[in-house]
Amino acid sequence: MGLNIKNPETDGLIRELAALKGVSLTTAVTLAVRGEVEREKAIRMSSGEAKRKSRLELLREYSETCAPLFPEGRSGNQLIDDLYDEQTGLPK
């Protein structure tokens, strides 16, 4: 299995990356391509092209978004209870 790079710019970039990282040319290409593949997958995940998020992932995101809305660590039920009179059940 071989790859022949005939583009001078690409060859120079691979050599520069290999020198900066202190790795072989093959490893530099592998790292660069792996990074691009991971970025592309992340973009596709965020745009909904990849598998749907699990319920657990969605609930975690929801809780992280909502947590700052609950002052002093009070629960949603405690906040709702504060809206109504305990004896009459009517709004305060």
Protein Blocks (a to p, Z undefined) as FASTA:
>chain_A
ZZddfbfklmmmmmmmmmmnopafklmmmmmmmmmmmmmmmmmmmnopaccddfklmmmm
mmmmmmmmmgghiafklmmmmmpcfklopaZZ
